[in-house]
Amino acid sequence: MVGRATRVAGLALLLLATSCTSGSVSPSPSASGRPTGATHLQLIEAEDAQTLDPALIDDPTSLAIGNEIFAGLTRLDANQRPVPGLAERWEIGDAGRTYTFHLRNAHYQSGATVQAQDALSAWTRALAPQMNSPLTIFFSPLGARYPGDSLTGVQAVDSTTLRVQLPQANSELLTLLALPPYWLIDPKQPTAGAGPYHLDKWERGRALQLSAYTGYWGSSPSVRKVDIEIEPDNTKRLDRFTSGGADIAHGFGGSQ
């Protein structure tokens, strides 16, 4: 269990650092030939996403892409603090053991309305033994740690109100709710999230294409289309960047 705890702790740190550009090269406007504020972004990555299922995400590329497609009740701001996400507000009572979340009017990329019951459905799905999720330890504050454990303290009061009762107070809950296993998904279309971008295409090991979701509940992203090319070879990846074939290239740090 120590290995699993270390793994998920690392995932939490990765999500906190998704806005950083370590191990990447980014152009000046003249380097790429694209003006500042361009609506089309081309990236080149060393590795493909391993999965885009929130219950299974534990690698950096999957995390970065998934964070654009899905959303949780909270999100992390630039100062790494939890702020409202799909929950527009909440109250904390019972000496920190009861959280009542009020969901905003939001929609998944499928068009379905986000509902409080979806949180319970997504979290229960992540804990299902057949999922074999490496992230079940994230649910420890809710009294569920292992696959198959029940979330007896989570209740959808109505379509927009979710109540979470903890066995004991946990000051990290609002931060944890921003992490992948807590992201909400459309129960009828699990690939649809409520994030700012829709996954248009995924050619495993080759490329991904994202487009801005017009029904997104938050601020509309200025970049409307994102093309991500996968190129494991460092030299080829750098050549693509220097020739103007990519706006940003990742994967040159550490052992790369």
Summary of the structure (lengths in Angstrom):
residues: 256
radius of gyration: 18.9
end to end distance: 29.6
largest distance: 59.5
contacts: 779
relative contact order: 0.23
helix: 26%
strand: 25%
